[in-house]
Amino acid sequence: MAGIYLHIPFCKKRCIYCDFFSTMRGEQKATYIRTLCRELADRKNYLEGEHIETIYLGGGYSLTIGKRRLRGNLFSYL
């Protein structure tokens, strides 16, 4: 069983304890999501049909990109 980590670097504010790359520049969200979707499509065969049990979202506050984008754009590639 496989797990996939998706780095979502967008935050409402920067936490002083966080070591992940993150940004508060929301104007980059659409470009980032398109690029991430393209990479997911390019790597689709990487797991060779193995079942994905867990999807980890991290790096920032993933809901800053919106639930619709998560469900519609990103998860459609998995």
N, C-alpha and C positions, 0 to 999 in steps of 0.2 A: 504494500500500500504506500502510496506516495503522498507527500505534502508539498505544497508550493508556497513560497513566500513572495508576495507582491509589495514592493516598496512604494508607498504613497507619501510623498514628502511635503504635503501641504498642511499647514497648521494655522489655527486662528491666532495663536501667539507662541512664541518660542519659550520652551521650558528650560530652565537653567541646568537641570540635571540630565537632559537628553543628549546622547552622543550620536544619534542618527543625523544624517543629512536631512535638513528640512528647510522650507521656505514659506514665507507668508505672501509671496507674489502670486496671487490668484490668477493673473492674466496668463500664466503659463499652463494652467490646468488642461485646457483642450489639446494643446500640442503634446503634453506629457501623456495623456490618455491615448491619443492616436498612436504615439510611438510605442507605448506599452502594449497596445493591442496588436500592432504590427509584429512586435517581438514574440508575443504569445502565438500568433499565427505561424511565424517562422519556426518556432520550436515545438509545434504541435506533435510531431512524431518522436520527439525526444524520449518520452516515456514508453513508447511502443505499446500503447493500449493498456498500460497499467492503470488501475483504478486510483483516482485522486481522492483521498479520504479527507484531507484537511487543506484549507486555503488560509494562509496566514496573511493578514494585512498589517503593515507596520511602517514605522518611519515618521509618521505624522498622524494627523487625525483623519482617518480614511473617509469619514462622512462629509468632509469638506468638499469632496468631489461629487457628492450626491448619490443617493440610493439608486436612482434610475441608471446613472452611468455605471455603477458597480454591477447591477444586475444585467442591464442591456448590453453595454459595451464590453466590459472586461470578462464577465462570466460566460458570455456566449462563445468565447475563444477557448474555453477549458473543456 
